[in-house]
């Protein structure tokens, strides 16, 4: 069992997060790119900078090495306003999951599960009633993980990313 520590990201983490994003995107480019991410487009350093600035980015580390991260935001994608969720909630009571990444060397080792379980627990401790996210319809490993961890499929939406070849995104919600 890996000793995973999850904590709030800090400014000193930004270079390491950018490296993680680049290494992940390089891996995806050379294998099956389920999320459709591209180096230099998403995720990028600016995503880490903004997540840390908003105190919304959390890092998972093993032996002081950042092996994953997640952003828990109260800002929905514009397309979410057209979705009929399980429960009508103000976004101050919702964590929207963004930029959920795991280093490829740590795939299938429980990092993603630990980050989602942390999100659930952190939400409960902060009066958040639901976790929401979107996932590219072709990202089967992520979809499988979300469904296994109790997320309910709600709808499929267009996030306006068709110019990247990413038309349809499945939206999920987990009430907590």
N, C-alpha and C positions, 0 to 999 in steps of 0.2 A: 504493500500500500504506500503510495506516494504521500509525502507530507506537504500538502498544498496550503499555502497561506494566501488569503485574499484580503486585500486592504485597498483603501482609497489611493488612487494614483496621485503622484506629486510631480512637480515640474522636472525634477531630476530623472523621471522615468521616460520623458518624451523621446530622447534619442533611442532608447532601448525599444520603445513601442514602435517607432518608425522602422527600426531594423526588423522587428517581428512582422510588421505588416508587409515589408518588402520580401522577407524570406518566405512568408506564407504565399504571397502573390507569385513569386518565382516558382514555388512548388506547384501551385494550381495551374500555372501556364504549362508546366511539363507533365501534368497528369490530367485527371478529369477535373475540370474547373466547374464544380457543382454550383457555387454561388454566382459565377460569372464576373468575379472581381478582376480588376486589371491594375497592375503596378502603375503608380503615378496618377490613378484616377480614384480608386477606393479600395481599401482604406488608405489614407495618407496621413502624414505628420499633422496636418491641420485638424484632422479628426481627433487625434490625441490631445493636441493643444486645447481645442474647444471643450472636450470632455473634462479635462483637468481644470480648466478655467471655471467651468460650471459645477465643479465638485461632483461630477456624475460618472467619472471613469474609475473603474476598479480593476486592479491587476491581480492575477493569480501567479504566485511564484513558488518555485521549488529550489531550495538552497540558494536563495537570493537571485535566481534567474527568472525573469518574467517569461512565463510559458503560455499566458493567455490574458485576455482582458474583455471587459464588457462595459458598455455605457448604459446607465439607467437614467433616462430623461423623462421629464414631464411634458415634452413637446411632441405632439403626434405629427405624422406625415399628413399633408393636406387631404389625401385620399381617404384618410380614416373617418372624416366627417360624413362620408356617404355610407359607412358600414353600420349595420345594426348589430351592436355588441350584445353580449349576454346580459349586461347590466349597464344602464345609463350612468356614467360617472364623469365628474369633472376631472381633467387631466392632472390636477393637483393630487388626486387620489389614485393615479395610475403611473406605473413605470413602463415606459416604452423602451424596449431593448434595441440598442443599436450597436454596431461595430463589435459583434461578438466573435472573438477570434481565439484560436488555439494554434500554437506553434506546431508545424507538421511533425516534428520529432516526438511530439507528445500526443498525437492523435490516438484515440481509443485507450486512453489511460485514465479517464475519469475527470479530466480538467473541465470539459464543457459541462458535464453533469454538476460538478462542484460549483461552477459559476452560476448556473441556473438555480441550484438549490440555495446558494448565497442570495441571489436576487429575490427569491421567494421569502427567505427569512428576513432579509433587510427590509423588504416591503412590509411584512407583518409588523416589524419593529417601528415603522414610520407611518403607520395608518394608511398604507396603500392597500387598495382593495382588489387590484388586478394588475397582471403583467400582460402587456400586449406587444406584438412584434409582427414583422412581415418577413417573408422568406421567398426568394425566387422559386418559382414552381418547379424548377429543375434541380433544386438543391435537396436531393433525396436523403442524404445522411442527416442534414439538419432537421428536415421534416420528421424523420423517424425519431430523432432525439426529442424534439418538442412534444410529439404525441406520446412518447413513452413517459415523459415527465409531467403529463397531465394537462398539456395545452389542448384547447378545443379549436378545431378548424371553424372559422366563422364565415369567410368570404374570400373571393379572389378579386384583386384590384389592380389597376394600372397606376404605377407610381411615376409615369412620365420618363422612364429610362429606356424607352424603345430604341433610341439612337445608339445604345450600348448593346442592343440585342436582347434586352431584358424587358419583356412586355408585361407579363403577368406575375403577380406576387400573391401568395396565399397569406392571409392574415389570421393570426391565432390569438387566443386570449386564455389566461388562466386566472380564475378568481381565487383570491387568497384571504 
